[in-house]
Amino acid sequence: MSTYPPWAAGQRITAAGLRAGLPDWVSKSADEIVTSSSTLQLDDHLTLPVEAGATYTVHSQLFVSAGDSAADIKIGWSFPAGGTLHFGGTGAHTGALTGSTSGDAEFFGIRNAQPNGGGGTSLAFGISSGLNTWIRLEAILITTAAGALTLMWAQNSPSGTATRVMSGSWLELRRRA
């Protein structure tokens, strides 16, 4: 089993070495809304720094709501150019939630993201009108340059009624190598 950072027998334990083995974590302090846009935008809160030449695991839980179930939400990522990010998510399927009803609704997807969250690399999740729901995301990020990992999101279908990522949503990043 490998650990990060690697410790050698007899090596002096330091505060920096101990801190390097802990995850970084951030939480949204306020709701954020998008209206009438399906263009991915950087989240105002869910961003963490990454180092060059590193491998990370990423975990996130988003609490979301929308006034229009047809708008739904799509998720992507921004990260330093040259890196690779494989991600998937669990949440409601875009076709499973309509109006203010819910039923069996599950979605899992995986994509290889482009550098800087470019291209059309995103996953879409359903939101029922006027109800709160959640989305669970997991990823592996391999970097070649330092920078930041930032959640990106937008409405899946533009609507004049707001789609919201709510306060309390969080992002956790743990360096593995």
Disulfide bonds with the S-S distance in Angstrom:
none
